């Protein structure tokens, strides 16, 4: 038991170091209360951010590929709208009246928006390829219904750490949300913060409760996994480096590198998790 508790502490400390959680602390930023009192405005703010950032990413990439900034920005904005629709749909996972597959449907829709934005950034047709992820596997559909597979290491390590500490793999919810989901028995406190759930990469760990079987926690963490998907374009940024284009065909190292850089403040001081972009986004999209 002592070894198990030690391993659980190490695993969850790592989770806190690289990904914000649904932790509840006594002191929290004012924006959280604002989002709870202004749900529509908060959701609209996330949608606007998706549209603007996708516009810039696609526009700049399109310009660098001699396709024009405005043309790319317009297509990127459309992609941002699709992204937002998927993200909004995924949040219905916390609604008791929602169909069980709502989370997965939202994820697939969100990935369509991300794929369109990435395609335009590369100077390609909007629907030249579609990418989605199932845990450590990235499925790339391009000119075929048979996907090409590549991997990421962070989800593999997350799955391994869940197995080591004895968390139960939730097959039903994993199928519903199309991402690995593990169930832990008890709320865990790390650094004075009580945690009902956390995510590493696109792997979700949650604690069920008597009110909605943990769906609200999963909905929050699912938003974190959607943010992970938005980082796939980072692999393209590494292609100019020698051999990286070939490496990226098998291992999405760019996605993992960007993930680590974005979460670097958490490594320095885990109290910054409230201010991480993916935590702000997930808080604003929560359904209470």
N, C-alpha and C positions, 0 to 999 in steps of 0.2 A: 504493500500500500504506500509505503514511504517513497519508493521509486516511482510509482505511478503519479503521486502528487507532485514529485519533483519534475517529472517529464511534462505534466500538465502545466505547471508553472512556467517552464521554459517555452513550451509551445505558445501559450497565451501571451507571454511577454513579447515573443517574436511577433505575434499578431498585432499587439498594441504598437510595436515599433514600426510596422510597415503598413498598417491600415487602420483608419479610424473605426470605432465601434459604436454600438448603440448605448454606450455607457451613460449612466446617469450620475452626475455630480451635483453637489450642493450649489456650487457657483457655476453659472453658465452665461454665455453671451446673451445680450438682449435680443439679438436677431432671432433666437429660437422662439422666444415668447411672441415676437412679432409674426413669425411664420404661422404659429398656431392660431393667432387671432385674425390673420389675413391670408387664408389658404389660396384664394383665387389669385391674389396679387403675387404670392410667392411662386405659384406654378407658372404664372405668366412670365415672371422674372427668369426662371430656369429656361423656359421656351425661348425667350429673347436671347439668352446667352448661347443656347445651342445654335440658333440661327446665325447670330453674329460671328461666333467663332468658326462655324462651318463655312460661312461666307469668306472669311479671311483665309482660312486654310486652303480651301478650294481655289479661291481667286489668286492667291500668291502662287500656288502650284501650277495653275493653268497659265499664268503669265510666264512663268519660268519655262514652260513647255510650248511657248509661242501660240497659245490659244486665247490670250487676252484675259485681263483681270476681271472686267465686268461680266464677261460671259461665264467665267468660272465662279464668280461670286454669286451670280443669280442661281446657278445650278446648286451651289453649295448651300444657299439659303433654303432652297427646296428640300435638300437633304436634311437640313436642320429641322424643318417642319416635320418630316417623316420621323426623325429621331425623337422629337418631342412627343409625337403621337404614340410612339412605342413606349417611351418612358412613362407617359401618363397612363397608358393601358396597364403597364406592369405594376403601378401603384395600387391598382384595384385588387391585387393579391391580398390586401389587408381587409377587404370588404367582405363581410359575411355572406352577402348576396352574390358575390362574384363567382363565376364558373372556375373550377380548379385550374384550368389550363390558361387562365388570363395572364398569369405571370410569364409563362413561356411564349404566348402569343405576342405579348409586349416586347419581350426580348428579341424575338425574330424580326419584328417590325423595326425596332431600334437598330438592329444590326444591318437592316436594309438601308436605313438612312446613313449609317456610318460607312457602309460599302460605297454608296453613291458619292459621298463626299470624298472618300479616298480615291475612287476612280477618276473623278474630275481633277483632283490634285495632281494625279499622274499624267494628266493630259489625255485621258482615255474617254470612251463613251460612258455615259452615266451608269449603264447596266452591264458593263463589260465583265464584271465578276461580282459574286456575292460571297461574303465571308461571315461565318458564325463560329462560335466556340462551344465545345462540350468538354468542360473541365480543361485538362491540359492539351486537348486536341483542337487545333484550328482547322476548320473545313473550308476549303476554297473551291467554289464552283465557277469554272471558267471554260466555256465552250463544251461543257459536258455535264451530265447529271451525276457523274461519278466525281466526288470531291478529291482534291489533292490534300494530303494531311501534313501538318507540321505541328510542332510541340512547343510548349512553354514549361519551364522548370518550376516556377513559383507554385502553380496549382498542384504539381506533383508533390512538392514538399508539404503543401497544406493538407493534402489528402493523407500523406504519410503521418503527419503529426496528429491528425484526428484519430487515426487508427491506433497509434502508439498510446495515446492517453485514454483510449477506450470509448470514445464517442461513437454513437450508433449511426451507421449510414442509413439515411431516410430515403429509400428507393422511390416511394410514392411522390414525395415532394421534389426529388431530383428530376423525376420525369415531368412533373407539372411545370417546374421552373426551368427545365433544360440546362441545369447547372448542378454540380455536386452539392448536396445538402447533408449535413451531419447534425445530429441531435445530442445535446449535452444534458445531463441530469439536473444540474444545479446552476444557479446564478453564481458567477465567479467575480470576486473583487480583485482588481489589479490597480495598484497605486491609488487606493481610496475610491475607486470608481466601480460601481456594481454593473456587471456586464451580462445582458441577456442574449447577446449575439455578437458575432464578429465575422469578418470576411478577410480572406487572404487571396489576392488575385480574384478568381471567380468562384472560389470555394466558400460556401456559407456554413457557419456553425450557429445554432440557435438553441434556446431553451423554450420549451412549450409552457403555456400557462392556461389557466382554466377559462379565460375569457375568449380567446380566439385561436388557441392551439399554436401560438407563436407566429401567426401569420403577419402581424404588424411588424415584428422584428425581422422576419424574412423579407418583407416588402422593403424595409429600409436597407437591408444588406444587399438585396437584389439591385438596388440603385447603385451601390458600390461596384457590383460586378459589371453593370452597364458602363460605368466610367472606365473600367479595365478594357472593355472592348473599344472605347474611343481612342486608345493608345496604340492601336495596331499600326497606324500610319508612321509611327516612329521608326519602324523597320526600314521604310523607304529613305529616311534621312541618313541611314548608315550605308546605303548602297554605293556611294562614291568611294568609300574606303575599300582597299584591296580585299577581294574574296568575300566581302560581306553579302553581296547579292546572292552568292551561292549558299552561304551559311543560312541566310534567311529563308531559303526554300525548305529547310528542315527544322530550324530553330528560330523562333521569333524573339531574338535577343534584343532587338530594338524596343519592343513593347515592354520587356522586363526592365530594360535600362531606364526608360522614361518613368515607369512605375516607381522604381527605386528613387530616382531624383525628386519626383513630386512628393514622395513620402519622407524625404531626408529630414525635414524639420521634426518629424515624429521621432527619429532616431536621436536627434539632439535634445529634444524636450517633448515628451508625449503629451504635455498639456496643450500643445498647439493643435491637437487633433480637431478641436471645434472649428478651427479656422482653415482647415484643409479644404480645397475646392470640392472634393467629392463628398466631404461631410456636410458642407453647406448645401450642396445640391440635394443630397439625400434628405436632409432635414426639411428643406423646402418642399419636397415632393411627398412627404409623409402624409398618410391619412389617419386622422385621430377621431 
